[in-house]
Amino acid sequence: MSNALTSQSFPFEVVAKVRESSTITSFHLVPLDRHHWQHFEAGQFLTIQVPDPSTGGYVLRNYTVSSAPSDEGMYRITVKREAALAPGTPQGLASCWLHDVVEEGAIVIINGPRGGFKLDMGSKRPVILLSGGVGITPTISMLKVLANESERPVWFIHACDSGAVHALEKEVETLAARRAGIHVHYCYRFPSGDDVERARFHSAGFISRETVQKLLPLDDYQVYMCGPPPFMQAMYSLLTSLGVGKKNIAYEFFGPASLLSQAGHGDVSGVAAPPPTPIVDQSDNGIHLVLQKSDRRFAWDGSSESILSFLEAQGVEPPFSCRAGVCGSCVQDLVSGDVEYSEEPLDDIPPGRVLLCCSRPTTSIALNL
Ligand SMILES: Cc1cc2nc3c(=O)[nH]c(=O)nc-3n(C[C@H](O)[C@H](O)[C@H](O)COP(=O)(O)OP(=O)(O)OC[C@H]3O[C@@H](n4cnc5c(N)ncnc54)[C@H](O)[C@@H]3O)c2cc1C
């Protein structure tokens, strides 16, 4: 896949660059042609084209819109600077470019918004917005909508290392003060003396079972969560053990999956995902997925939103990142059969290839997996 954005990608000007914490900065983006601002739903993300000096080309990165859909004409993205993990290792290409090079007045090329992690406005259930670190970007956008456009009870729970890296704190508090029924809880892993003195947090260490039990009355919640993989895994186990239904936990993972493997988490696809279900070879539609390399065969029961989700439910772990047809990480060889796309991929997919994250089989298919 080419890495330069093509169709439906437009130039936006950075009209403001705002430091939110020692590691997190927001960028306010306005299209050069105002018709290129598109409505979005809280939780969706933009794809940005970033120059790659090592190839002279571009890489694509996704950033969730942290402003509200009602802020028409402008998108805000809020980006964590990914520093080098150790001396001699590379720093984050796109995040450091945004932090260190992109200033007010710069033009960036953007596609979107898109993505399936969205606040369900049709529901009346109480909401838990649960975030770790820069995972606050979708939950703050959701909080803006919930504070201004609904009466649903909301628990906004945010975990981060300390006050120094805590982003958007004032904004959350202003939103929470807008109406009754919005509860805020901050958990700092390593609070500083100053954090303690200023009582900036409600609990310390990790978000524990006791904290959650104390905070949340028994109810039928809808949970939206976003954060680093270990946080997501811990919160998913905690919530399900407290009786929150798996189908009521929606999550976004900032990827890429390869970093999860590097971090030693073997189950890259299992972040907050349901455990593998037993394979029952009984489909009424007669559609099967054959994995040629690993010599496996599954009956497609039609219940999964994509081939990727279906394979994950069977315990197969293909690589992925954006899960929205943007990044190309989940492309595989399609040896035979046909698929349809639920989300139009950003680039044309050549014959004989398939993006697993946004496609479903229309006939039996064989993959070179
Ligand atoms: C749907 C979605 C929404 C997202 N929303 C946001 C958001 O709102 N805010 C946000 O900050 N991020 C968000 N992200 C993450 C974002 O897209 C980028 O992945 C992130 O900014 C890192 O990109 P990068 O180019 O800076 O880092 P990369 O260059 O991709 O590197 C990432 C990290 O890996 C390390 N690294 C790089 N190469 C190697 C290597 N060879 N070996 C070992 N380590 C290496 C780097 O030091 C860095 O820490 C989102 C991702 C997705 C999929």
The ligand as an SDF file (V2000), in Angstrom:
LIG
                    3D

 53 58  0  0  0  0  0  0  0  0999 V2000
   -7.3070    4.2390   16.4190 C   0  0  0  0  0  0  0  0  0  0  0  0
   -6.0740    4.9110   17.0150 C   0  0  0  0  0  0  0  0  0  0  0  0
   -6.1850    6.1320   17.6570 C   0  0  0  0  0  0  0  0  0  0  0  0
   -5.0710    6.7480   18.2340 C   0  0  0  0  0  0  0  0  0  0  0  0
   -5.2020    7.9290   18.9030 N   0  0  0  0  0  0  0  0  0  0  0  0
   -4.1240    8.4960   19.5040 C   0  0  0  0  0  0  0  0  0  0  0  0
   -4.2580    9.7130   20.2390 C   0  0  0  0  0  0  0  0  0  0  0  0
   -5.3360   10.2840   20.3510 O   0  0  0  0  0  0  0  0  0  0  0  0
   -3.1300   10.2350   20.8190 N   0  0  0  0  0  0  0  0  0  0  0  0
   -1.9000    9.6200   20.7150 C   0  0  0  0  0  0  0  0  0  0  0  0
   -0.9080   10.1480   21.2510 O   0  0  0  0  0  0  0  0  0  0  0  0
   -1.7560    8.4520   20.0160 N   0  0  0  0  0  0  0  0  0  0  0  0
   -2.8230    7.8990   19.4060 C   0  0  0  0  0  0  0  0  0  0  0  0
   -2.6790    6.7340   18.6830 N   0  0  0  0  0  0  0  0  0  0  0  0
   -1.3270    6.1830   18.5220 C   0  0  0  0  0  0  0  0  0  0  0  0
   -0.6580    6.8560   17.3050 C   0  0  0  0  0  0  0  0  0  0  0  0
   -1.3370    6.4850   16.1190 O   0  0  0  0  0  0  0  0  0  0  0  0
    0.7920    6.4290   17.1190 C   0  0  0  0  0  0  0  0  0  0  0  0
    0.8740    5.0200   17.0900 O   0  0  0  0  0  0  0  0  0  0  0  0
    1.6960    6.9720   18.2290 C   0  0  0  0  0  0  0  0  0  0  0  0
    1.6740    8.4000   18.2260 O   0  0  0  0  0  0  0  0  0  0  0  0
    3.1390    6.4920   18.0050 C   0  0  0  0  0  0  0  0  0  0  0  0
    3.4870    6.8170   16.6960 O   0  0  0  0  0  0  0  0  0  0  0  0
    4.9780    7.3140   16.3800 P   0  0  0  0  0  0  0  0  0  0  0  0
    5.1180    7.4050   14.8930 O   0  0  0  0  0  0  0  0  0  0  0  0
    5.3330    8.5250   17.1720 O   0  0  0  0  0  0  0  0  0  0  0  0
    5.8180    6.1550   16.9730 O   0  0  0  0  0  0  0  0  0  0  0  0
    6.4830    4.9350   16.1710 P   0  0  0  0  0  0  0  0  0  0  0  0
    7.6000    5.4490   15.3290 O   0  0  0  0  0  0  0  0  0  0  0  0
    5.4080    4.1460   15.5230 O   0  0  0  0  0  0  0  0  0  0  0  0
    7.0590    4.1800   17.4330 O   0  0  0  0  0  0  0  0  0  0  0  0
    6.1980    3.8690   18.5570 C   0  0  0  0  0  0  0  0  0  0  0  0
    7.0450    3.5460   19.7600 C   0  0  0  0  0  0  0  0  0  0  0  0
    7.8310    2.4330   19.4880 O   0  0  0  0  0  0  0  0  0  0  0  0
    9.1730    2.7400   19.6770 C   0  0  0  0  0  0  0  0  0  0  0  0
    9.8400    2.1610   18.5290 N   0  0  0  0  0  0  0  0  0  0  0  0
    9.8010    2.5920   17.2530 C   0  0  0  0  0  0  0  0  0  0  0  0
   10.4900    1.7560   16.4610 N   0  0  0  0  0  0  0  0  0  0  0  0
   10.9750    0.7730   17.2810 C   0  0  0  0  0  0  0  0  0  0  0  0
   11.7580   -0.3760   17.0870 C   0  0  0  0  0  0  0  0  0  0  0  0
   12.2370   -0.7170   15.8660 N   0  0  0  0  0  0  0  0  0  0  0  0
   12.0520   -1.1650   18.1500 N   0  0  0  0  0  0  0  0  0  0  0  0
   11.5880   -0.8460   19.3850 C   0  0  0  0  0  0  0  0  0  0  0  0
   10.8290    0.2470   19.6170 N   0  0  0  0  0  0  0  0  0  0  0  0
   10.5360    1.0360   18.6000 C   0  0  0  0  0  0  0  0  0  0  0  0
    9.3200    4.2410   19.7290 C   0  0  0  0  0  0  0  0  0  0  0  0
   10.3170    4.6390   20.6460 O   0  0  0  0  0  0  0  0  0  0  0  0
    7.9790    4.6460   20.2170 C   0  0  0  0  0  0  0  0  0  0  0  0
    7.9770    4.6670   21.6170 O   0  0  0  0  0  0  0  0  0  0  0  0
   -3.8010    6.1170   18.1170 C   0  0  0  0  0  0  0  0  0  0  0  0
   -3.6860    4.9020   17.4440 C   0  0  0  0  0  0  0  0  0  0  0  0
   -4.8030    4.2920   16.9090 C   0  0  0  0  0  0  0  0  0  0  0  0
   -4.6420    2.9550   16.1960 C   0  0  0  0  0  0  0  0  0  0  0  0
  1  2  1  0
  2  3  1  0
  2 52  2  0
  3  4  2  0
  4  5  1  0
  4 50  1  0
  5  6  2  0
  6  7  1  0
  6 13  1  0
  7  8  2  0
  7  9  1  0
  9 10  1  0
 10 11  2  0
 10 12  1  0
 12 13  2  0
 13 14  1  0
 14 15  1  0
 14 50  1  0
 15 16  1  0
 16 17  1  0
 16 18  1  0
 18 19  1  0
 18 20  1  0
 20 21  1  0
 20 22  1  0
 22 23  1  0
 23 24  1  0
 24 25  2  0
 24 26  1  0
 24 27  1  0
 27 28  1  0
 28 29  2  0
 28 30  1  0
 28 31  1  0
 31 32  1  0
 32 33  1  0
 33 34  1  0
 33 48  1  0
 34 35  1  0
 35 36  1  0
 35 46  1  0
 36 37  1  0
 36 45  1  0
 37 38  2  0
 38 39  1  0
 39 40  1  0
 39 45  2  0
 40 41  1  0
 40 42  2  0
 42 43  1  0
 43 44  2  0
 44 45  1  0
 46 47  1  0
 46 48  1  0
 48 49  1  0
 50 51  2  0
 51 52  1  0
 52 53  1  0
M  END
$$$$
